[in-house]
Amino acid sequence: MPLLLSTTIAGLAAGAAYALLGLSNLLTYRLAGVANFTQTAVGAFGAFTMVALNDAGVPLPVAVVTGVLVGAALHTAVGGIMVAWFAEGRQVVKAAVTIMLFAAIVAFGNRVFGASTVGRFPDPFAGIAFHLGGVNITWTAVITTVLAVGATVGCVLFLGRTRLGLKLRALSERPTTAALSAIPAGGLALGVWAVGGAVTTLTIILVAPLFPTDYMSLSYLITQAFAAALIGGFRSFPLTLAGGFALGALGGLASSLTVVAQYRPAIPLIVILVVLLWSQRRARWEIT
């Protein structure tokens, strides 16, 4: 039992990262109306840019800022494609486009950084903050958790209490109507994409030492981001936050169970499947 508890607590560090990625994905969906598959591939590109600059002798703070800006710029470019050609498209079309762009960004990132290159990510917050249940909680875990909770509160207040938040919600729901109402639809939409890219890149930079740090592995964190957002129904920021932590706890718990440890990578996919089946239960039961 102590082992199960300690591994579950340890998994919460990764859970904070999943929560942040899920919140960023949800923000793009709520404000740009796109189920975005490119998110973590873009974040990984910015993060690997930071590593390459730091390895070349660029001071770490400058490398981090540059990596975040590269991630924001690349995500804005993706947003530009979506705004220019698919603003009024159906959700399934938008999702398909981002899947294709995901494949293109991953291929380009592998070409630039090397398909098997493992990033030497610095970990400036690796020190122990405190002990909980026999587990050493690092400053990285504490900072990521604080950022996730702060982002959740900030998103809820921003969308519900500010004029700009209301404009962005109108933009996602009725882009043409918003444009006709003198709301600068294009600029606001690109701003949402830029913020999403910056947040995702910073998150991956912070938590990359917790995961296999090859480009493909970090890009495929999109499954955890989608699983967390789906737990929130692609509507609720607090539930997405809880979903991220739940995924981390499940992963930590599974690592201590020999029978299921080898299936840990499948946990987000199983969660996605279960949530989708649960969300369709009413229609299915009404038919039968």
Order of alpha helices (4+ residues) and beta strands (2+ residues): alpha-alpha-alpha-alpha-beta-beta-alpha-alpha-alpha-alpha-alpha-alpha-alpha-alpha-alpha-alpha
